[in-house]
Amino acid sequence: MTTSTSPRTWLITGASKGLGRALAEAALAEGDHVVAAVRNPDSVAELSATYGDRFAAVAFDVRDVSGAAGLIQATVDRYGRLDVLVNNAGRAIVGAAEEVTDAQLRDLMDLHLFGPAALVRAALPVMRAQRSGTIVQMSSQGGRMSFPGVSTYSASKFALEGWSEAVAGEVAPFGIRVMLVEPSRFRTAFNAAEVLDFTAASPTYREVLGDVRADMAGADGKQEGDPVAAARIIVSLVRSEDVPLRLPLGAEAVERLTATYQRGLDEVGRWAELARSADFADVSASARPI
């Protein structure tokens, strides 16, 4: 792995705690510049005090898509370029799909899809002009597989992954890379009582989702993933010449996603003959360039 030693400029959303905070600290430790887009700049005051001019905090709500261009411009005005955009801000809602309101579903889509998409669109002209840049989309193992109780969260992360995979192909000719990070459970505030949101438990699904609710609520402080180690891995990949499109992060993510892919392959194989029978018999096979 070849690693560049040139300082980079990072823009990280949700950098006040958890993986975002660990990423900011890891990048700063490498001598890079970091702009932290956070709802409350006071939450990262110690980073400003420690790193001085190499760190800047900007008040920003990811769901405010109208502010995306201004945030990108503020980053460029401050440091002259933008090398790494990390869409990290996020949270989860636990509850059956029937229990989740339209407002809750839309809010998570704003946070995990529309907000990040607006920032990527605003960043691309800058990165194209530089002929370089890396976009890090913090997804989840729940962006490739799902289970009862997390339909809303997975819907938003599945959407982010599909959107980002297409973008990766579109921007690669301009020297821009896209990396989807798919963590399992990491010891952040993600599962904390004041962060993790639950729908009101309806009688219909109380028993069906009882174990899931208990597991999600009881995970805070017990997660197996180390955010500091994860941040170091992400920073090292960003500073290298090669980044994966998808990076499962944590042993559980590797195991669960491997099993998910295998089940998918098995199911395709099982129904392949029936599926093929839906085509016209006298049409040539597709020769698409993708």
Disulfide bonds with the S-S distance in Angstrom:
none
